[in-house]
Amino acid sequence: MTTLELKVNLSDRLAREAQAAGLLTPQALADLLKDAMRRHAAQTLLAGAARATAAGSKPLSMDEIQAEVDAVRKARRSRRQAAV
């Protein structure tokens, strides 16, 4: 786990409202970042799909999709094992 110290400039109103809503706690900020990362990944995926469609790419078969998923999972496992 990595610990970071962040300094953020917020308007007084936003700071008060975020504090009152419990959004300035370490867990709440981590949750907000995780949510933002998921949205970013989805947007990246959709942008890639749009580029592929615009380029005239044909859709992948279920077997091709599964092969891609398997390859990504294998690569992640390899990276995790290398980090240990």
C-alpha positions as CSV (number, residue, x, y, z in Angstrom):
1,M,0.0,0.0,0.0
2,T,1.2,3.5,-0.8
3,T,0.6,6.5,1.4
4,L,0.3,9.8,-0.3
5,E,-0.1,13.3,1.2
6,L,-2.3,15.5,-1.0
7,K,-2.9,19.2,-0.8
8,V,-6.0,20.3,-2.6
9,N,-7.3,23.9,-3.0
10,L,-11.1,24.0,-2.6
11,S,-13.5,26.8,-2.3
12,D,-14.7,27.3,1.3
13,R,-18.2,26.2,0.4
14,L,-17.0,23.0,-1.4
15,A,-14.7,22.1,1.4
16,R,-17.5,22.5,4.0
17,E,-20.0,20.5,1.9
18,A,-17.4,17.7,1.1
19,Q,-16.5,17.6,4.8
20,A,-20.1,17.4,5.9
21,A,-20.8,14.7,3.3
22,G,-17.8,12.7,4.7
23,L,-16.0,12.8,1.4
24,L,-12.6,14.0,2.8
25,T,-11.8,10.9,4.7
26,P,-9.0,8.6,3.4
27,Q,-11.5,5.9,2.6
28,A,-13.9,8.2,0.8
29,L,-11.1,9.7,-1.3
30,A,-9.9,6.2,-2.2
31,D,-13.4,5.2,-3.2
32,L,-13.7,8.4,-5.3
33,L,-10.4,7.6,-7.0
34,K,-11.5,4.0,-7.7
35,D,-14.7,5.1,-9.2
36,A,-12.9,7.7,-11.4
37,M,-10.5,5.0,-12.5
38,R,-13.4,2.7,-13.5
39,R,-15.1,5.5,-15.5
40,H,-11.8,6.3,-17.2
41,A,-11.3,2.6,-18.1
42,A,-14.8,2.5,-19.5
43,Q,-14.3,5.7,-21.5
44,T,-11.0,4.3,-22.9
45,L,-12.7,1.1,-23.9
46,L,-15.6,2.9,-25.6
47,A,-13.2,5.2,-27.4
48,G,-11.2,2.2,-28.7
49,A,-14.4,0.6,-29.8
50,A,-15.4,3.7,-31.7
51,R,-12.0,3.9,-33.4
52,A,-12.2,0.2,-34.4
53,T,-15.7,0.8,-35.8
54,A,-14.6,3.8,-37.7
55,A,-11.6,1.9,-39.1
56,G,-14.0,-0.8,-40.4
57,S,-12.8,-3.5,-38.0
58,K,-15.1,-6.6,-37.8
59,P,-16.4,-7.7,-34.5
60,L,-14.5,-10.4,-32.6
61,S,-16.0,-13.8,-32.2
62,M,-16.7,-15.1,-28.6
63,D,-13.6,-17.4,-29.0
64,E,-11.5,-14.4,-30.0
65,I,-12.8,-12.4,-27.1
66,Q,-12.1,-15.3,-24.7
67,A,-8.6,-15.6,-26.0
68,E,-7.9,-11.9,-25.4
69,V,-9.3,-12.2,-21.8
70,D,-7.2,-15.2,-21.2
71,A,-4.1,-13.4,-22.5
72,V,-4.7,-10.4,-20.2
73,R,-5.3,-12.6,-17.2
74,K,-2.1,-14.5,-17.9
75,A,-0.1,-11.3,-18.3
76,R,-1.5,-10.0,-15.0
77,R,-0.6,-13.2,-13.2
78,S,2.9,-13.0,-14.6
79,R,3.3,-9.4,-13.4
80,R,2.0,-10.3,-9.9
81,Q,4.3,-13.3,-9.6
82,A,7.3,-11.2,-10.8
83,A,6.5,-8.5,-8.2
84,V,6.6,-11.1,-5.3
